[in-house]
Amino acid sequence: MTLKKLQENFSKVILHGTMTEPLAIIENGLDHEARLSVYQRNTYRTLTDFLEASYPKTHALLGKETFQKLAHEYINENPPLTADLDAFSFPFSDLVKTISSSFVHAVADFENALRSCLLQPMPPRLTPKMVELRATENPEHLRFILHPTTHLYASSFPFQNFWHTLEDNPQEYGPKQTFFLLYVVGLNTLFKPLHPGDWVFFKSLESGLSIQESFEKALKKDATFDLPKKLTYAIRYGIFEKIL
Amino acid sequence: MISSIPHTAGIGLRVPHYSHFLKERPSVTWIEVCPENHRIGVRQKLLDDLRSDYPLSAHGVGLSLGGADPLSQEHLQFLKDFCLRFEPDLVSEHVAWARHGGAFLNDLLPLPYTEETLVIIVNHIHQTQEFLGRRIVVENPSSYLCFETSTMTEADFMVAVANKSGCGILLDVNNVYVTAHNHGIDADTYIQTIPSHLIEEIHLAGHQRVNAPNNQTLLIDHHGAPVCEAVWKLFERTISLKGPKPTLIEWDTDVPSIDVLLNEAHLAQRILEKKDQQAA
């Protein structure tokens, strides 16, 4: 048997438990099934562990048994294509949608969004000094570019009210349209609920509008929108990458 | 090319210890990371911050050097970019396969030790070294099965791979111990077969003993426990035979506090120093 054929057959055993041709394994006191099952378990355990680490809240909500069953189904149908396991794990939330409530799916999707921020490139952030240098040049036309690790996220659930205790008290919560700013501090993604005016402001900046245009749109949504306060906050937390 | 990793004990940098490394810069002479765990984002930023303070070894798991399929150009490019950015002192991979027909199985799967396999893996190592513009080292696997079609021992295969490709060997002493137990071979004979000049790094880790049918036991290389006494003894005999080598403590599952890893590194260091003192 060529190496290619052996690896093809071995892969089928690992992923589907089917052996189309004998693999010529030395038994030496232990049959080939017992020996192969070590590799099969390793593959499923490491991939399931990765999914659990990627979706800790979803895991808590579904429970270990249901999560593992779902993970096995996912691995069978969608084995990783490369060693980039993040790419492998992101679509897992779509499978969660098919078997669970909209709440659990929203949690899985939010976990994806939080993790996604950590995976983005990390160019330097906009500093107050850089803003000072640009502030005199037609400030109304300036365009503030969001840092790649900053995400704007809309959800049907107010995660800020229960996110940090969800694993200890897994239960479903009621819906409420909520807007979030996701941003990276140190090694973690933090999130902050946004008022509708703030959301419109940051979404406008994200779409490429100038600071003046974004401010005007925010004011239409919220007459009390405080531009200096929002900009100061955003710059302090590294929300922006640069000004154009 | 000789690695500039010191001939001392280092530890693998793992996610639960990132914050500690950033804040405390623990006293360890070198670190090893898995490039696949540092693709982009905050982890690369972390490595940027740590790189100037620690010699670095990059230990890959995704290249599938023993795969019959062609190497992934995308993965080679990723490794090259990683090496250009972080300039690791040593780059290692495994004598194993993980990818076939478009599926990456995320495990280090066993090879038959045949002439055909030797040609394939040597070609893949040549291709990798050429693409990266540097020598790599390859690690002996822990294994749970052997193929009837093998025509050489694993130790002979490792030496042949190194000699034909020009790569070095990362001798995982725990893997030798696990493999020897699982296949009823002699661990010391295995280690004696590997020439000292080919060994550029040593790995130590914990394993798990599980009951198998027919009153058999299998050792599983799970990297989730302290190095066991028998592996420490085997390591001591290895150092006695081969001389001090850069030695890494690996711990990947149920990762304990950093103090536990540093203590394991301290134990390894004592053995390395004992050999140094004997030589003096």
Interface residues (C-beta under 8 A of the other chain):
Chain A: M1 T2 L3 K4 L6 Q7 E8 F10 S11 I14 L15 L23 A24 I25 I26 N28 G29 L30 D31 H32 A34 R35 L36 V38 Y39 N42 T43 T46 L47 D49 F50 P79 P80 L81 T82 A83 D84 L85 D86 F88 C117 L118 L119 Q120 P121 M122 T149 V184 G186 L187
Chain B: Y18 S19 L22 E36 R39 I40 G41 V42 R43 Q44 K45 L46 V61 G62 L63 G67 A68 D69 S72 E74 H75 W97 A98 R99 H100 G101 G102 A103 F104 L105 N106 D107 L109 P110 L111 P112 T114 E116 T117 I120 Y144 L145 C146 F147 E148 T149 H183 G184 A212 P213 N214 Q216 L218 I220 T253
